[in-house]
Amino acid sequence: MSEIVHAGFEIPTLSFIQDLTINELIDEIVENVDVYGEAMEAAAMLETDAVCGAYRGTGWSVWFWRTSHAGSVH
């Protein structure tokens, strides 16, 4: 998915808030999260039509909002 989202991702060794594509964010999750089930749950959340969302895993978290919905309350 090439849709741009505004997202934050945090693990003990990496933290960022930036605009990136959904695929780029999923890649960051898959590359940096050790618990496979949690990574897949977060990726599935990103692949829905949700305007925004957040996932808190074991020692990591991610949140996003779709920039195409900039006027939405988040």
Secondary structure, 3 states (H helix, E strand, C coil): CCCEEEEEEEECCEEEEEEEEHHHHHHHHHHHCCCHHHHHHHHHHHCCCCCEEEEEECCEEEEEEEHHHCCCCC
